[in-house]
C-alpha cells in the first residue's frame, strides 16, 4: 500500500474511532499500544514512532470491539475492518 494511501486510511480510521467514541492519542512510549479506559472513556494510545501499518492495525482491531450498529461505515472501510481479527 502506498504511503499516501496508508496516511488516508489512518485518517479515516481515526475519524471512525472518534464516531465510535474512542479517542486516539499518539505518545512517546515504550509500550506497544492498545486500548484502555481513561476517566470512563475508551482511549487508544499508540507510540508516535510506530509504523503506519501498526497504527492502522491497532486502531482497526480495537474499533471492531465496539458497537458500530448506529455508525455509517463505507463498504471500503468495512472491508478494511474485516481484514483484521
C-alpha positions as CSV (number, residue, x, y, z in Angstrom):
1,X,0.0,0.0,0.0
2,X,1.4,3.4,-1.0
3,X,2.4,5.7,1.9
4,X,-0.2,8.4,0.9
5,X,-2.9,5.7,0.8
6,X,-1.8,4.5,4.3
7,X,-2.0,8.0,5.6
8,X,-5.5,8.5,4.2
9,X,-6.6,5.1,5.7
10,X,-5.2,6.1,9.0
11,X,-7.1,9.4,9.0
12,X,-10.3,7.6,8.1
13,X,-9.8,5.1,10.9
14,X,-9.1,7.9,13.3
15,X,-12.4,9.6,12.3
16,X,-14.3,6.3,12.6
17,X,-12.8,5.8,16.1
18,X,-14.0,9.3,17.1
19,X,-17.5,8.5,15.8
20,X,-17.4,5.3,17.9
21,X,-16.5,7.3,21.0
22,X,-12.8,6.3,21.1
23,X,-10.1,8.9,21.5
24,X,-6.8,8.1,19.7
25,X,-3.6,9.5,21.0
26,X,0.0,9.2,19.8
27,X,2.6,9.5,22.5
28,X,6.2,8.7,23.1
29,X,6.0,5.3,24.8
30,X,7.9,2.1,25.2
31,X,4.6,0.2,25.1
32,X,3.2,-1.5,22.0
33,X,-0.1,0.4,22.2
34,X,-3.7,-0.5,22.6
35,X,-7.0,0.4,24.1
36,X,-7.8,1.2,27.7
37,X,-10.4,3.1,29.6
38,X,-9.4,6.6,30.9
39,X,-11.9,8.5,33.1
40,X,-14.6,6.2,31.9
41,X,-13.9,6.7,28.2
42,X,-12.2,4.4,25.7
43,X,-8.8,5.5,24.7
44,X,-6.3,4.1,22.2
45,X,-2.7,5.0,22.8
46,X,0.0,4.3,20.2
47,X,3.7,5.0,20.1
48,X,4.0,8.0,17.8
49,X,7.1,6.5,16.2
50,X,5.2,3.3,15.2
51,X,4.9,2.4,11.6
52,X,1.7,3.4,9.9
53,X,0.8,-0.3,9.3
54,X,1.0,-0.9,13.0
55,X,-1.1,2.2,13.8
56,X,-3.7,1.1,11.3
57,X,-3.8,-2.4,12.8
58,X,-4.2,-1.3,16.4
59,X,-7.0,1.2,15.6
60,X,-8.8,-1.2,13.3
61,X,-8.6,-4.2,15.8
62,X,-10.0,-2.0,18.6
63,X,-12.7,-0.3,16.6
64,X,-14.0,-3.8,15.8
65,X,-14.6,-4.4,19.5
66,X,-17.1,-1.5,19.7
67,X,-20.8,-1.5,18.9
68,X,-20.9,0.1,15.5
69,X,-24.5,-0.6,14.6
70,X,-25.5,3.1,14.6
71,X,-22.5,4.3,12.7
72,X,-22.3,4.5,8.9
73,X,-19.3,2.7,7.7
74,X,-18.5,2.7,4.0
75,X,-18.2,-0.6,2.2
76,X,-14.5,0.1,1.6
77,X,-13.9,0.7,5.4
78,X,-15.9,-2.4,6.3
79,X,-13.7,-4.4,4.0
80,X,-10.6,-2.9,5.8
81,X,-12.1,-3.7,9.2
82,X,-13.0,-7.3,8.2
83,X,-9.3,-7.9,7.2
84,X,-8.3,-7.5,10.8
85,X,-9.0,-10.1,13.6
